[in-house]
Structure formats: structure tokens, C-alpha cells
Amino acid sequence: MKDELWDEVLLKIKDKIPKESYEIWLKPIKPINISGNILEMGVPNMFFKNWMNTHFRSILDDHLKKITNNLMSIDFIISSEVVISQRYKTEEGIEVKKEKKYSIADFYLNPKYTFDSFVIGESNRFAYAACQAVADKPGMSYNPLFIYGGVGLGKTHLVHAIGQQILQKKSNVKIVYISSEQFLNEFVDAIRFNKPQRFKDKYRSIDVLLIDDIQFLAGKEGIQEEFFHTFNTLHGSGKQIVLTSDRPPKEIKTLEERLRSRLEGGLIVDIQFPCIETRMAIIKKKAEKEGILIPDDVCSFIASKIKTNIRELEGALIRIIAYISLTHEKLDINMVKRILKNTLIFDEQPESISIEFIQRKTSKYFKVQLSDILGKKRNSTIVAPRQIAMYLCRKLTAHSLPEIAREFGGRDHGTVMHACNKIKKQIEKDISLQSIIQHIENELKQVV
């Protein structure tokens, strides 16, 4: 549980601390033990400990208390298990030194993100199989492998799993796992310090390149140019490339066509939001790992109420496990409601406000056929009601964009996102549209 608690703290504060400080001071330390209501964090030496107490203890304590409902606080202890990475001792943080053998720590791969710890369901089965195939035969099966899907659905988990499985089979393989933002920052630093060749050498001499959130390179011509040539060098040498994104290549705007063509030249797989059965399996597997038995009714309740992403689901479970571990109370639905009421947004809408119900009410209001709203017609008398229905589905239900898109004739989630953004902007300017949407909303809520 200590690892999950620390991961949750890092997730909450990462955007509130300068990136350099986060990398140097927070990333190297690790949870060692839970002693009573104290989370003990290992640090490498006394200087490090004093610095953490002076500069970071307050913010870390505050967020840990929020996560555990004021039940836990943090402390720092000197531990031989924690060492300062050599990465921070190299100029500009660009590591070029080659080693004969590597471990997952050398490439910042999360040891928790393995294929064994990934819960498989219909929403991710194809993506999982593709990732395993790549890990078994890197550079041969599917290259590049492009994984897309919403936030917190498991893309990063699978990327880390690929890297770890490759390393387990062959420890001299050089892997780089990096976010597109980090990739961009390193490129900017290379130009700034007049060391572009060093950047090229680093990324063109590896065996496996894993990049998260590649969509953020869109619109940035310089880095797209560099990535294009890096891609060609690696791909031409039979080196494996795995990329993740929140959308498929065809929907990444301001992406150079030649680069888009490269990304579409391999295998493209998507991950959808999991069904309730898969969400329940995730909860049970996570709880069993912590030695906690979750009653079926509690498991079903959590899975049915949290419909945002897996990250939120796991975060909720961490808080529940922390609470019952420290209080030893019996776990039931009322306890779950009490623990999570201030930290998560549940789907509090009545079950009768479903996507289908919204579709029927909207088509009835505009006097159009439901089949037309779900179909392919593009005339304005159909498109406007369809977009309004999509907007209301997003507003009044907790369904994900892909889930809504699927119920509108199997469309892409990008279409729903576009419709929601368009209606939201129009509402701000068009009073008559405001009135229409309010009228439909009122009719929908009359079923309560």
C-alpha cells in the first residue's frame, strides 16, 4: 500500500512543483515502510533529508493527509536502498553513457506496470495482445505500434510492460521511455546549448523507443522534423518504436503528413473505457494484492459509480484500503460513500437518464427520426440535433467520449468532442439555443 499512497501523492503535486525540483528531489526517493500512521520515505543521506524537511515536508504532508482523511503523515529516513541517479550528474541531464547490461531502473520503467498486473477485458484485449507480440519480437511484429485512448485507461501501463518484458529477455537492450514533453524539452536544450549532435546520437543509437502522448508534438515544426529523421533511422535499422496518444494519427491536427504517414504505417490499436465487469476485476485484483477482501456488493457499487477512468478507480481504492487498514472498520457501501464523498465525483444522475433516453428526447423535440440522429446524414436539420444530443450525453451522464461515440452509430470519440466543444461555445452567444437545451434538460430530469 505504501507504493500506491506515494504514487497518489506524486500525482497530486507534480504540477505544483517546478519540473527540475520534482526530478531532482522527489523522483529519487521511495516509500520504505508504513509505521503506525507514518509513511516513511527513504532518502540517500542527511543533506537530502534536511532539504526535504525544509522545502517539501509541508506540501507532502498536506496532500497525504487529504488522501488518507487526516489519518497519515510523512517522515524521512536515511536508507541505503535509495541512491541518487547518475542522470542528474550529467550535463543538461542528457545521458549518453552505454552500459553492457541494464535494469528497469536505468530506463525509469515502473516495476508495477507489467503484463501480469494488467487486467484484460473486451475494451483492451486487442491492444494487450499487440503489446505482448511487440515485446516478444521487438522490431519485427508491429513497427511502429501506435496505442491511443482516453486518459487513465492503461496506455502507459502497457508501454512500461513492453519495456520490462523486452529487458527481461535481453538485458543489453537499450530502451528509452520518455514523454513527448520531455523529448521536446531535451531537444530545446540541445539547441540552446549547441549540442544537437548529442541529442541525435542519444535517440538514434537505441534499440527501443517508447514515447507517451505523441500528440503534443503537433504544431511544433522543429521537433517534428527531428523526430521524423529519428523515426526513419530507428525504423530503418529494425529498432522498435511504440507511441501513445489520446487520438489516432488521422485526428492529430497540424501533424506533418509525412510523419502521419509513418505513424499509420504500423499497427494502430485503441483502448476503450472498460465495462463494469472489467472494472470490478480491476478492483478485486488491486485489493487482493493488498490483502483486502472486497465484498461483491461494495465492488459492484464502486465500479458502477466511478465512470471516468482507471486512474480515478485505483485512486479511490487506495483511499478505501488506507482507511480500513488504519481503522479496522468493516467495509460496506455506507463506508465507501463516507470515504469518497469529498474526493470523487460520482455519477449521481438517475439511471433513467441514459444515452438512449437523451437521444429519444432530443429527436422528439426536433421532430426528427432517431435513426437519422444515429445515422450518417449530414444536413443541418440532422447534424444540429445530433450534436446537441451528444453534448447532453456528455453533460448529464458519466459515460466516456468513446462510449458516447459508440452509441451514436459507432462514431469516433473525436466527433463527440468536437460536437461538445461547438455546442458549448454556441451556448455562450446564442440565447435561443440556451433555451432549447434547458427545455430538453428539464424534460429529462422530470423522470426523477
Legacy VTK file of the C-alpha trace (Angstrom):
# vtk DataFile Version 3.0
C-alpha trace
ASCII
DATASET POLYDATA
POINTS 448 float
0.000 0.000 0.000
2.920 2.356 0.660
3.793 2.497 -3.035
0.216 3.311 -4.039
-0.026 6.070 -1.429
3.209 7.659 -2.631
2.136 7.411 -6.272
-1.112 9.171 -5.372
0.790 11.965 -3.579
3.102 12.446 -6.570
0.136 12.585 -8.931
-1.437 15.369 -6.874
1.676 17.564 -6.530
3.535 17.002 -9.778
2.010 20.037 -11.483
2.530 22.232 -8.411
6.324 21.850 -8.217
8.917 23.013 -10.778
9.879 20.148 -13.045
13.577 20.325 -12.194
12.867 20.191 -8.450
10.493 17.274 -8.960
13.083 15.305 -10.936
15.975 16.000 -8.541
14.307 15.772 -5.123
11.050 13.824 -5.374
11.590 11.252 -8.097
14.621 9.535 -6.477
13.071 8.937 -3.030
10.913 5.909 -2.329
8.463 4.667 0.332
10.190 2.276 2.740
7.586 1.425 5.332
4.292 2.344 6.999
4.796 2.608 10.752
1.516 3.277 12.528
0.152 6.397 10.878
3.525 7.441 9.415
4.576 6.877 5.809
8.381 6.535 5.998
10.181 7.796 2.892
13.739 6.706 2.208
16.336 9.363 1.316
20.029 8.796 0.449
21.793 10.991 3.042
21.447 13.592 5.820
21.789 16.566 3.459
18.940 15.201 1.353
16.832 14.589 4.477
17.347 18.134 5.786
16.486 19.612 2.385
13.293 17.572 2.136
12.217 18.594 5.645
12.840 22.260 4.893
11.411 22.541 1.395
8.920 19.718 0.784
7.645 18.248 4.056
4.720 20.667 4.383
3.247 20.170 0.904
3.767 16.389 1.011
2.143 16.134 4.435
-0.830 18.216 3.333
-1.571 16.049 0.319
-1.025 12.763 2.161
-3.493 13.878 4.844
-6.072 14.770 2.184
-5.698 11.348 0.581
-5.992 9.471 3.896
-8.612 11.699 5.545
-6.063 13.144 8.023
-5.023 9.664 9.169
-1.390 9.709 7.994
1.658 11.959 7.815
5.114 11.657 6.270
8.640 11.267 7.623
12.086 10.896 6.047
14.645 8.260 6.976
18.106 7.636 5.548
18.122 4.397 3.584
20.780 2.530 1.624
18.034 1.468 -0.786
17.875 4.988 -2.215
20.624 6.309 -4.457
20.842 9.499 -6.495
20.546 8.640 -10.155
23.564 9.300 -12.330
21.176 11.030 -14.690
21.390 14.219 -12.620
25.181 14.203 -12.696
25.443 14.524 -16.464
25.430 17.791 -18.315
21.943 19.044 -19.213
20.545 15.747 -17.968
21.193 14.024 -21.321
22.522 10.570 -20.667
24.704 9.028 -23.371
26.793 6.547 -21.457
26.296 2.961 -22.630
26.244 0.015 -20.268
26.597 -3.646 -21.114
23.576 -4.614 -19.020
20.545 -2.619 -17.992
17.745 -2.868 -15.471
14.311 -1.271 -15.440
15.647 1.433 -13.092
18.043 2.628 -15.801
15.139 3.484 -18.072
12.638 4.786 -15.488
10.249 1.909 -16.103
7.677 1.415 -13.354
8.075 -2.132 -11.939
4.346 -2.239 -11.084
3.341 -1.864 -14.733
3.727 -5.400 -16.039
1.644 -7.606 -18.304
0.753 -9.778 -15.302
-0.677 -6.818 -13.370
-2.750 -5.599 -16.323
-6.433 -6.571 -16.167
-7.693 -7.716 -19.564
-11.215 -7.042 -20.827
-13.004 -6.574 -24.124
-12.044 -2.881 -24.102
-8.288 -3.565 -24.191
-7.814 -7.191 -25.290
-6.537 -6.374 -28.785
-4.148 -3.687 -27.528
-2.826 -6.072 -24.866
-2.193 -8.826 -27.424
-0.417 -6.401 -29.776
1.849 -5.158 -26.977
2.765 -8.699 -25.982
3.611 -9.522 -29.588
5.889 -6.473 -29.787
7.587 -7.371 -26.500
8.188 -10.929 -27.733
9.670 -9.838 -31.076
10.686 -6.161 -30.934
11.242 -4.562 -34.311
9.632 -7.488 -36.109
5.951 -7.895 -35.231
4.382 -4.442 -35.450
6.566 -1.420 -36.006
5.618 1.208 -35.125
2.933 0.258 -32.615
0.543 3.162 -32.016
-1.755 2.943 -28.962
-4.483 5.522 -28.449
-7.284 6.070 -25.962
-8.535 8.364 -23.212
-6.671 9.449 -20.097
-6.062 6.814 -17.428
-7.120 3.750 -19.434
-3.813 1.844 -19.357
-1.729 3.071 -22.294
1.264 3.950 -20.121
0.899 0.683 -18.207
1.233 -1.306 -21.447
4.196 0.755 -22.668
6.085 0.099 -19.421
5.155 -3.589 -19.635
6.636 -3.794 -23.131
9.914 -2.267 -21.959
10.172 -4.563 -18.955
9.446 -7.755 -20.842
11.989 -6.879 -23.520
14.596 -6.228 -20.827
13.849 -9.466 -19.015
14.622 -11.414 -22.160
17.689 -9.424 -23.184
19.342 -7.183 -20.586
21.726 -5.451 -23.018
18.895 -3.831 -24.988
18.961 -0.058 -24.693
15.493 1.394 -24.138
14.319 4.980 -23.864
10.958 5.668 -22.262
10.001 9.345 -22.361
7.008 11.644 -22.651
6.719 13.866 -25.708
7.087 16.878 -23.400
10.419 15.592 -22.068
11.509 14.754 -25.605
10.707 18.323 -26.673
12.493 19.829 -23.663
15.647 17.825 -24.345
15.559 18.916 -27.971
15.210 22.579 -26.957
18.111 22.222 -24.509
20.254 20.582 -27.183
19.680 23.551 -29.489
20.142 26.044 -26.660
23.497 24.604 -25.591
24.591 23.983 -29.181
24.695 20.203 -28.755
22.247 18.928 -31.393
24.520 16.026 -32.336
24.486 14.756 -28.788
20.687 14.665 -28.921
20.727 12.844 -32.259
23.270 10.310 -31.004
21.222 9.571 -27.898
17.969 8.818 -29.691
19.340 7.227 -32.846
21.579 4.709 -31.066
18.891 2.957 -29.015
17.088 -0.330 -29.558
13.586 0.553 -28.351
11.902 3.977 -28.268
8.776 4.373 -26.121
7.093 7.798 -26.256
3.965 8.781 -24.332
1.460 11.395 -25.574
2.939 11.908 -29.023
0.022 14.234 -29.891
1.819 17.083 -28.094
4.368 17.273 -30.915
1.613 18.575 -33.207
2.166 22.117 -34.432
5.861 22.128 -33.452
7.738 22.020 -36.747
11.294 21.777 -35.428
10.743 18.785 -33.174
8.571 17.071 -35.798
11.436 17.380 -38.254
13.896 15.875 -35.759
11.501 13.106 -34.737
10.832 12.262 -38.398
14.530 11.627 -39.040
14.955 9.776 -35.730
11.967 7.620 -36.648
13.431 6.817 -40.060
16.833 5.941 -38.597
15.425 3.610 -35.963
12.787 2.044 -38.192
15.294 1.515 -40.980
17.578 -0.290 -38.539
14.826 -2.586 -37.311
14.530 -0.889 -33.920
11.157 -0.962 -32.176
9.050 2.199 -31.807
5.966 2.368 -29.571
3.890 5.546 -29.292
0.798 6.517 -27.314
-1.727 9.269 -27.920
-5.207 10.352 -26.885
-6.352 10.096 -30.508
-5.425 8.234 -33.726
-2.877 9.781 -36.133
-5.552 10.926 -38.578
-7.104 13.140 -35.861
-3.871 14.815 -34.724
-4.152 18.217 -36.346
-1.081 20.186 -37.559
0.904 16.974 -37.814
3.108 16.830 -40.907
1.645 14.457 -43.471
4.912 12.587 -43.978
5.091 11.945 -40.219
1.416 10.984 -40.072
2.090 8.502 -42.860
4.915 6.933 -40.846
2.716 6.610 -37.753
-0.042 4.965 -39.776
2.436 2.567 -41.380
2.423 0.135 -38.454
-0.335 -1.219 -36.235
-2.835 1.177 -34.627
-4.771 -0.111 -31.603
-7.168 1.639 -29.259
-8.163 1.193 -25.627
-11.749 1.943 -24.658
-13.184 2.567 -21.208
-13.728 -0.854 -19.590
-17.132 -2.368 -18.961
-18.368 -2.756 -15.370
-17.205 -6.390 -15.205
-13.655 -5.385 -16.081
-13.776 -2.505 -13.610
-14.832 -4.952 -10.903
-11.972 -7.274 -11.849
-9.519 -4.367 -11.550
-10.835 -3.517 -8.081
-10.647 -7.110 -6.865
-7.148 -7.679 -8.245
-5.824 -4.488 -6.690
-7.453 -5.258 -3.334
-6.200 -8.854 -3.292
-2.658 -7.589 -3.856
-3.022 -5.555 -0.648
-4.556 -8.491 1.234
-8.007 -6.879 1.388
-11.244 -8.744 0.663
-13.782 -6.511 -1.091
-17.398 -7.738 -0.744
-19.146 -8.205 -4.084
-21.795 -5.558 -3.382
-19.129 -2.985 -2.452
-17.053 -3.876 -5.503
-20.092 -3.524 -7.765
-21.019 -0.191 -6.155
-17.557 1.329 -6.688
-17.347 0.048 -10.265
-20.808 1.363 -11.142
-20.243 4.817 -9.669
-16.768 5.653 -10.961
-17.026 6.029 -14.725
-14.201 8.439 -15.520
-11.012 6.389 -15.891
-8.992 3.611 -14.289
-6.705 6.085 -12.547
-9.667 7.501 -10.611
-10.845 3.983 -9.839
-7.465 2.983 -8.410
-7.137 6.271 -6.522
-10.482 5.653 -4.837
-9.441 2.135 -3.903
-6.184 3.386 -2.364
-8.143 5.705 -0.090
-10.548 2.945 0.909
-7.737 0.474 1.656
-5.807 3.084 3.641
-8.882 3.864 5.715
-9.827 0.292 6.612
-6.176 -0.658 7.238
-5.855 2.097 9.804
-9.327 1.987 11.393
-10.060 -1.771 11.081
-13.723 -0.974 10.427
-15.927 -3.367 8.473
-16.087 -2.421 4.805
-19.552 -1.700 3.441
-21.232 0.629 0.945
-22.009 3.309 3.521
-18.337 3.452 4.488
-17.343 3.838 0.825
-19.784 6.718 0.430
-18.376 8.378 3.524
-14.722 7.977 2.491
-15.160 9.159 -1.089
-17.836 11.832 -0.821
-15.358 14.755 -0.821
-12.712 13.368 -3.123
-14.544 11.907 -6.111
-17.352 12.997 -8.379
-19.850 10.160 -8.582
-22.402 9.717 -11.304
-25.356 10.944 -9.259
-27.755 11.143 -12.190
-30.629 8.671 -12.082
-30.204 5.517 -14.096
-33.156 6.541 -16.317
-31.097 9.379 -17.820
-29.267 7.174 -20.244
-27.723 7.894 -23.619
-30.687 6.262 -25.346
-33.169 8.326 -23.317
-31.371 11.566 -24.252
-31.322 10.543 -27.912
-35.065 9.847 -27.923
-35.994 13.073 -26.116
-33.795 15.175 -28.400
-35.107 13.606 -31.606
-38.669 14.075 -30.359
-38.067 17.763 -29.564
-36.626 18.474 -33.019
-39.192 16.203 -34.745
-36.548 14.100 -36.491
-36.181 10.342 -36.694
-33.952 8.710 -34.082
-32.442 6.612 -36.871
-31.337 9.832 -38.584
-29.561 11.098 -35.458
-27.738 7.780 -35.222
-27.140 7.587 -38.953
-24.798 9.242 -41.441
-26.913 12.144 -42.728
-25.023 15.457 -42.767
-27.767 18.023 -43.486
-28.096 20.770 -40.856
-31.563 19.683 -39.705
-29.978 16.418 -38.501
-26.440 17.494 -37.544
-27.572 20.158 -35.036
-29.885 17.829 -33.024
-27.215 15.125 -33.140
-24.570 17.470 -31.719
-26.949 18.738 -29.028
-27.735 15.152 -28.031
-24.014 14.385 -27.809
-23.481 17.484 -25.672
-26.294 16.474 -23.299
-24.948 12.919 -23.043
-21.577 14.293 -22.017
-23.124 16.721 -19.535
-25.786 14.531 -17.944
-24.103 11.136 -17.856
-20.707 9.892 -16.731
-20.086 7.978 -19.959
-16.711 8.481 -21.634
-16.347 10.047 -25.064
-15.701 6.656 -26.735
-18.791 5.173 -25.030
-20.984 8.040 -26.253
-19.488 7.828 -29.744
-20.236 4.122 -29.891
-23.935 4.799 -29.155
-24.123 7.326 -31.995
-23.682 4.875 -34.827
-20.162 3.791 -33.911
-18.608 7.196 -34.483
-15.136 8.221 -33.322
-14.735 9.885 -29.910
-13.205 12.913 -31.646
-16.561 13.600 -33.291
-18.241 13.757 -29.882
-15.516 16.008 -28.517
-15.945 18.379 -31.482
-19.742 18.447 -31.014
-19.468 19.178 -27.279
-16.975 21.990 -27.805
-19.058 23.506 -30.607
-22.332 23.485 -28.638
-20.602 24.807 -25.527
-19.280 27.807 -27.476
-22.614 28.453 -29.197
-24.493 28.422 -25.885
-22.392 31.358 -24.668
-23.617 33.516 -27.563
-26.999 32.107 -28.587
-29.820 32.711 -26.079
-32.333 30.702 -28.120
-30.009 27.671 -28.069
-29.640 28.066 -24.305
-33.431 27.948 -24.008
-33.716 24.839 -26.205
-31.094 22.893 -24.266
-32.566 23.966 -20.937
-36.006 22.789 -22.075
-34.681 19.355 -23.068
-32.723 19.092 -19.809
-35.827 19.869 -17.790
-37.792 17.181 -19.619
-35.023 14.671 -18.998
-34.891 15.468 -15.284
-38.648 15.170 -14.843
-38.181 11.400 -14.694
-36.507 11.712 -11.288
LINES 1 449
448 0 1 2 3 4 5 6 7 8 9 10 11 12 13 14 15 16 17 18 19 20 21 22 23 24 25 26 27 28 29 30 31 32 33 34 35 36 37 38 39 40 41 42 43 44 45 46 47 48 49 50 51 52 53 54 55 56 57 58 59 60 61 62 63 64 65 66 67 68 69 70 71 72 73 74 75 76 77 78 79 80 81 82 83 84 85 86 87 88 89 90 91 92 93 94 95 96 97 98 99 100 101 102 103 104 105 106 107 108 109 110 111 112 113 114 115 116 117 118 119 120 121 122 123 124 125 126 127 128 129 130 131 132 133 134 135 136 137 138 139 140 141 142 143 144 145 146 147 148 149 150 151 152 153 154 155 156 157 158 159 160 161 162 163 164 165 166 167 168 169 170 171 172 173 174 175 176 177 178 179 180 181 182 183 184 185 186 187 188 189 190 191 192 193 194 195 196 197 198 199 200 201 202 203 204 205 206 207 208 209 210 211 212 213 214 215 216 217 218 219 220 221 222 223 224 225 226 227 228 229 230 231 232 233 234 235 236 237 238 239 240 241 242 243 244 245 246 247 248 249 250 251 252 253 254 255 256 257 258 259 260 261 262 263 264 265 266 267 268 269 270 271 272 273 274 275 276 277 278 279 280 281 282 283 284 285 286 287 288 289 290 291 292 293 294 295 296 297 298 299 300 301 302 303 304 305 306 307 308 309 310 311 312 313 314 315 316 317 318 319 320 321 322 323 324 325 326 327 328 329 330 331 332 333 334 335 336 337 338 339 340 341 342 343 344 345 346 347 348 349 350 351 352 353 354 355 356 357 358 359 360 361 362 363 364 365 366 367 368 369 370 371 372 373 374 375 376 377 378 379 380 381 382 383 384 385 386 387 388 389 390 391 392 393 394 395 396 397 398 399 400 401 402 403 404 405 406 407 408 409 410 411 412 413 414 415 416 417 418 419 420 421 422 423 424 425 426 427 428 429 430 431 432 433 434 435 436 437 438 439 440 441 442 443 444 445 446 447
